Amino acid sequence: MKLSKDFFIDPEDTDAPLENGIFKPGDLVSLKGMSRKGQNSKVPVGLILKQFGLGMYKVRWSNEALAKRWALSDMVEGKKIELINR
């Protein structure tokens, strides 16, 4: 079976679709669906530190108490977070 070039996603491509859970270390992320809440609401914001594979990421949350309130740990699935800034 021959795969087309469209099948593979270049990790250096900044326009790569994020639906597949592709985040790079240094990306600023939030809990999925929370970026629409506004700037005054208390939303957990984190920084991707490491990618472990299988869609798992190590995240450093800016406010640990707020992250605990939303039941977030340091290890998060890619489908539970969304990109704020690259």
N, CA, C and O atoms as a DFTB+ gen file, in Angstrom:
344 C
 N C O
     1  1       0.848      -1.174       0.000
     2  2       0.000       0.000       0.000
     3  2       0.892       1.236       0.000
     4  3       1.776       1.373       0.846
     5  1       0.661       2.113      -0.931
     6  2       1.454       3.332      -1.039
     7  2       0.662       4.493      -0.451
     8  3      -0.497       4.710      -0.805
     9  1       1.299       5.235       0.449
    10  2       0.634       6.350       1.105
    11  2       1.000       7.656       0.415
    12  3       2.139       7.847      -0.012
    13  1       0.037       8.542       0.310
    14  2       0.297       9.828      -0.329
    15  2       1.041      10.752       0.625
    16  3       1.115      10.487       1.825
    17  1       1.589      11.829       0.091
    18  2       2.304      12.809       0.909
    19  2       1.361      13.512       1.881
    20  3       1.790      13.987       2.932
    21  1       0.073      13.579       1.530
    22  2      -0.905      14.248       2.398
    23  2      -1.141      13.474       3.689
    24  3      -1.629      14.038       4.669
    25  1      -0.797      12.179       3.698
    26  2      -1.044      11.349       4.859
    27  2      -0.146      11.720       6.036
    28  3      -0.565      11.632       7.190
    29  1       1.079      12.132       5.750
    30  2       2.040      12.460       6.784
    31  2       1.996      13.942       7.123
    32  3       1.854      14.779       6.232
    33  1       2.116      14.269       8.400
    34  2       2.103      15.657       8.853
    35  2       3.503      16.023       9.312
    36  3       4.087      15.356      10.166
    37  1       4.024      17.078       8.741
    38  2       5.352      17.553       9.118
    39  2       5.250      18.256      10.463
    40  3       4.490      19.218      10.578
    41  1       5.992      17.815      11.501
    42  2       5.888      18.458      12.821
    43  2       6.394      19.898      12.820
    44  3       6.061      20.666      13.723
    45  1       7.191      20.274      11.824
    46  2       7.683      21.654      11.742
    47  2       6.673      22.574      11.067
    48  3       6.833      23.794      11.104
    49  1       5.642      22.013      10.453
    50  2       4.632      22.800       9.758
    51  2       3.711      23.464      10.777
    52  3       3.016      22.775      11.524
    53  1       3.698      24.790      10.814
    54  2       2.875      25.495      11.798
    55  2       1.405      25.487      11.434
    56  3       0.563      25.777      12.284
    57  1       1.068      25.159      10.177
    58  2      -0.324      25.107       9.752
    59  2      -0.890      23.696       9.824
    60  3      -1.956      23.427       9.271
    61  1      -0.186      22.795      10.499
    62  2      -0.653      21.410      10.613
    63  2      -1.949      21.377      11.414
    64  3      -2.095      22.130      12.376
    65  1      -2.887      20.524      11.036
    66  2      -4.155      20.467      11.772
    67  2      -3.957      19.990      13.196
    68  3      -3.211      19.042      13.440
    69  1      -4.621      20.642      14.140
    70  2      -4.471      20.300      15.548
    71  2      -5.537      19.323      16.017
    72  3      -5.547      18.945      17.189
    73  1      -6.442      18.902      15.122
    74  2      -7.454      17.933      15.523
    75  2      -6.807      16.601      15.866
    76  3      -7.363      15.824      16.642
    77  1      -5.641      16.329      15.298
    78  2      -4.958      15.070      15.567
    79  2      -4.158      15.123      16.857
    80  3      -3.478      14.153      17.194
    81  1      -4.219      16.225      17.585
    82  2      -3.528      16.325      18.849
    83  2      -2.048      16.598      18.704
    84  3      -1.246      16.112      19.502
    85  1      -1.674      17.371      17.696
    86  2      -0.257      17.647      17.487
    87  2       0.086      18.974      18.145
    88  3      -0.288      20.041      17.659
    89  1       0.797      18.888      19.251
    90  2       1.299      20.061      19.952
    91  2       2.800      19.909      20.082
    92  3       3.314      18.793      20.149
    93  1       3.503      21.026      20.118
    94  2       4.954      20.989      20.274
    95  2       5.321      21.554      21.641
    96  3       4.567      22.352      22.199
    97  1       6.471      21.154      22.193
    98  2       6.924      21.760      23.447
    99  2       7.049      23.273      23.297
   100  3       7.594      23.773      22.313
   101  1       6.538      23.983      24.286
   102  2       6.537      25.436      24.251
   103  2       5.202      26.029      23.849
   104  3       5.018      27.243      23.945
   105  1       4.258      25.202      23.398
   106  2       2.930      25.699      23.028
   107  2       2.137      26.042      24.280
   108  3       2.207      25.335      25.286
   109  1       1.391      27.123      24.210
   110  2       0.515      27.552      25.297
   111  2      -0.857      26.941      25.059
   112  3      -1.445      27.139      23.996
   113  1      -1.374      26.200      26.034
   114  2      -2.633      25.477      25.867
   115  2      -3.599      25.786      27.008
   116  3      -3.221      26.307      28.058
   117  1      -4.842      25.449      26.760
   118  2      -5.895      25.598      27.761
   119  2      -6.781      24.368      27.688
   120  3      -6.684      23.569      26.757
   121  1      -7.632      24.229      28.667
   122  2      -8.606      23.148      28.656
   123  2      -9.541      23.363      27.470
   124  3      -9.980      24.487      27.226
   125  1      -9.847      22.313      26.742
   126  2     -10.635      22.423      25.519
   127  2     -11.993      23.080      25.793
   128  3     -12.698      22.713      26.732
   129  1     -12.339      24.054      24.954
   130  2     -13.608      24.753      25.071
   131  2     -13.568      25.961      25.989
   132  3     -14.540      26.714      26.051
   133  1     -12.475      26.163      26.701
   134  2     -12.399      27.259      27.656
   135  2     -11.836      28.551      27.066
   136  3     -11.948      29.603      27.695
   137  1     -11.244      28.501      25.896
   138  2     -10.651      29.707      25.328
   139  2     -11.719      30.718      24.914
   140  3     -11.405      31.892      24.715
   141  1     -12.957      30.292      24.783
   142  2     -14.054      31.183      24.394
   143  2     -14.676      31.921      25.579
   144  3     -15.561      32.755      25.386
   145  1     -14.233      31.632      26.788
   146  2     -14.857      32.197      27.980
   147  2     -14.554      33.669      28.197
   148  3     -15.359      34.363      28.818
   149  1     -13.441      34.168      27.719
   150  2     -13.077      35.560      27.957
   151  2     -11.878      35.667      28.873
   152  3     -11.464      34.686      29.491
   153  1     -11.325      36.859      28.956
   154  2     -10.092      37.041      29.710
   155  2     -10.311      37.126      31.212
   156  3      -9.388      36.830      31.971
   157  1     -11.480      37.514      31.669
   158  2     -11.717      37.686      33.100
   159  2     -12.084      36.393      33.815
   160  3     -12.036      36.333      35.043
   161  1     -12.445      35.371      33.073
   162  2     -12.818      34.109      33.726
   163  2     -11.569      33.333      34.127
   164  3     -10.503      33.503      33.535
   165  1     -11.710      32.489      35.128
   166  2     -10.583      31.701      35.625
   167  2     -10.510      30.397      34.849
   168  3     -11.309      29.482      35.051
   169  1      -9.541      30.338      33.966
   170  2      -9.360      29.198      33.087
   171  2      -7.940      28.668      33.263
   172  3      -6.996      29.459      33.277
   173  1      -7.760      27.348      33.399
   174  2      -6.398      26.812      33.520
   175  2      -5.624      26.972      32.214
   176  3      -6.097      26.581      31.147
   177  1      -4.437      27.549      32.314
   178  2      -3.560      27.764      31.165
   179  2      -2.249      27.056      31.466
   180  3      -1.727      27.141      32.577
   181  1      -1.722      26.357      30.467
   182  2      -0.493      25.604      30.693
   183  2       0.465      25.686      29.528
   184  3       0.126      26.181      28.453
   185  1       1.659      25.195      29.758
   186  2       2.726      25.179      28.770
   187  2       3.129      23.725      28.529
   188  3       3.419      22.994      29.476
   189  1       3.148      23.307      27.265
   190  2       3.550      21.945      26.923
   191  2       5.041      21.806      27.183
   192  3       5.843      22.572      26.648
   193  1       5.415      20.828      28.007
   194  2       6.822      20.588      28.302
   195  2       7.389      19.441      27.473
   196  3       8.528      19.508      27.010
   197  1       6.594      18.389      27.285
   198  2       7.108      17.193      26.641
   199  2       5.975      16.408      26.009
   200  3       4.861      16.387      26.533
   201  1       6.253      15.761      24.884
   202  2       5.290      14.876      24.241
   203  2       5.730      13.441      24.487
   204  3       6.876      13.086      24.211
   205  1       4.825      12.614      25.005
   206  2       5.153      11.232      25.341
   207  2       4.703      10.222      24.298
   208  3       5.079       9.053      24.382
   209  1       3.924      10.627      23.336
   210  2       3.393       9.692      22.353
   211  2       2.007       9.243      22.768
   212  3       1.576       9.463      23.900
   213  1       1.322       8.615      21.841
   214  2      -0.061       8.165      22.051
   215  2      -0.966       9.311      22.492
   216  3      -1.958       9.084      23.186
   217  1      -0.633      10.536      22.096
   218  2      -1.469      11.687      22.402
   219  2      -1.355      12.203      23.820
   220  3      -2.210      12.970      24.264
   221  1      -0.310      11.797      24.552
   222  2      -0.124      12.256      25.930
   223  2       0.954      13.334      25.987
   224  3       1.978      13.249      25.309
   225  1       0.700      14.351      26.811
   226  2       1.620      15.470      26.943
   227  2       1.846      15.794      28.410
   228  3       0.955      15.626      29.242
   229  1       3.057      16.261      28.716
   230  2       3.344      16.768      30.055
   231  2       3.151      18.272      30.000
   232  3       3.753      18.955      29.172
   233  1       2.299      18.788      30.896
   234  2       1.931      20.205      30.887
   235  2       2.275      20.822      32.229
   236  3       2.013      20.223      33.272
   237  1       2.850      21.997      32.216
   238  2       3.086      22.780      33.437
   239  2       1.983      23.831      33.495
   240  3       1.955      24.750      32.677
   241  1       1.085      23.699      34.447
   242  2      -0.029      24.623      34.596
   243  2       0.434      25.876      35.324
   244  3       1.201      25.793      36.283
   245  1      -0.035      27.044      34.866
   246  2       0.394      28.318      35.456
   247  2      -0.155      28.501      36.862
   248  3       0.491      29.125      37.704
   249  1      -1.335      27.967      37.122
   250  2      -1.952      28.066      38.432
   251  2      -2.328      26.651      38.876
   252  3      -3.346      26.107      38.447
   253  1      -1.501      26.067      39.734
   254  2      -1.714      24.675      40.154
   255  2      -3.047      24.487      40.886
   256  3      -3.716      23.470      40.701
   257  1      -3.430      25.451      41.708
   258  2      -4.691      25.332      42.459
   259  2      -5.881      25.308      41.499
   260  3      -6.826      24.546      41.698
   261  1      -5.833      26.130      40.476
   262  2      -6.917      26.160      39.495
   263  2      -6.937      24.880      38.666
   264  3      -8.006      24.378      38.319
   265  1      -5.768      24.358      38.352
   266  2      -5.695      23.100      37.602
   267  2      -6.269      21.948      38.427
   268  3      -6.955      21.079      37.889
   269  1      -5.991      21.941      39.729
   270  2      -6.562      20.907      40.593
   271  2      -8.077      21.027      40.687
   272  3      -8.783      20.022      40.783
   273  1      -8.572      22.259      40.660
   274  2     -10.026      22.480      40.701
   275  2     -10.703      21.855      39.483
   276  3     -11.813      21.331      39.585
   277  1     -10.032      21.913      38.331
   278  2     -10.558      21.332      37.108
   279  2     -10.097      19.879      36.945
   280  3     -10.291      19.291      35.881
   281  1      -9.499      19.300      37.968
   282  2      -9.041      17.904      37.991
   283  2      -8.045      17.611      36.876
   284  3      -8.146      16.591      36.193
   285  1      -7.081      18.515      36.696
   286  2      -6.045      18.341      35.687
   287  2      -4.744      17.930      36.358
   288  3      -4.350      18.502      37.374
   289  1      -4.090      16.945      35.789
   290  2      -2.785      16.530      36.302
   291  2      -1.704      17.034      35.348
   292  3      -1.996      17.750      34.389
   293  1      -0.464      16.659      35.617
   294  2       0.634      17.060      34.743
   295  2       0.606      16.312      33.413
   296  3       1.090      16.825      32.404
   297  1       0.048      15.113      33.404
   298  2      -0.073      14.317      32.183
   299  2      -1.491      14.473      31.635
   300  3      -2.467      14.139      32.306
   301  1      -1.590      14.986      30.407
   302  2      -2.902      15.293      29.831
   303  2      -2.985      14.695      28.427
   304  3      -2.006      14.700      27.682
   305  1      -4.156      14.184      28.078
   306  2      -4.403      13.704      26.721
   307  2      -4.561      14.901      25.790
   308  3      -5.096      15.938      26.183
   309  1      -4.097      14.754      24.569
   310  2      -4.173      15.828      23.585
   311  2      -5.600      16.223      23.238
   312  3      -5.840      17.368      22.857
   313  1      -6.549      15.306      23.360
   314  2      -7.928      15.633      23.015
   315  2      -8.612      16.496      24.086
   316  3      -9.704      17.012      23.852
   317  1      -7.983      16.657      25.250
   318  2      -8.583      17.448      26.331
   319  2      -8.080      18.891      26.366
   320  3      -8.581      19.703      27.144
   321  1      -7.090      19.215      25.526
   322  2      -6.530      20.573      25.530
   323  2      -6.612      21.182      24.139
   324  3      -6.731      20.474      23.139
   325  1      -6.548      22.509      24.096
   326  2      -6.543      23.205      22.823
   327  2      -5.472      24.279      22.820
   328  3      -5.082      24.785      23.872
   329  1      -5.009      24.615      21.652
   330  2      -3.918      25.557      21.470
   331  2      -4.397      26.987      21.682
   332  3      -5.426      27.389      21.138
   333  1      -3.649      27.756      22.474
   334  2      -3.908      29.184      22.623
   335  2      -2.918      29.958      21.759
   336  3      -3.299      30.837      20.986
   337  1      -1.640      29.614      21.905
   338  2      -0.594      30.311      21.167
   339  2       0.553      29.356      20.902
   340  3       0.901      28.546      21.760
   341  1       1.129      29.446      19.742
   342  2       2.241      28.573      19.355
   343  2       3.546      29.298      19.552
   344  3       4.610      28.739      19.285
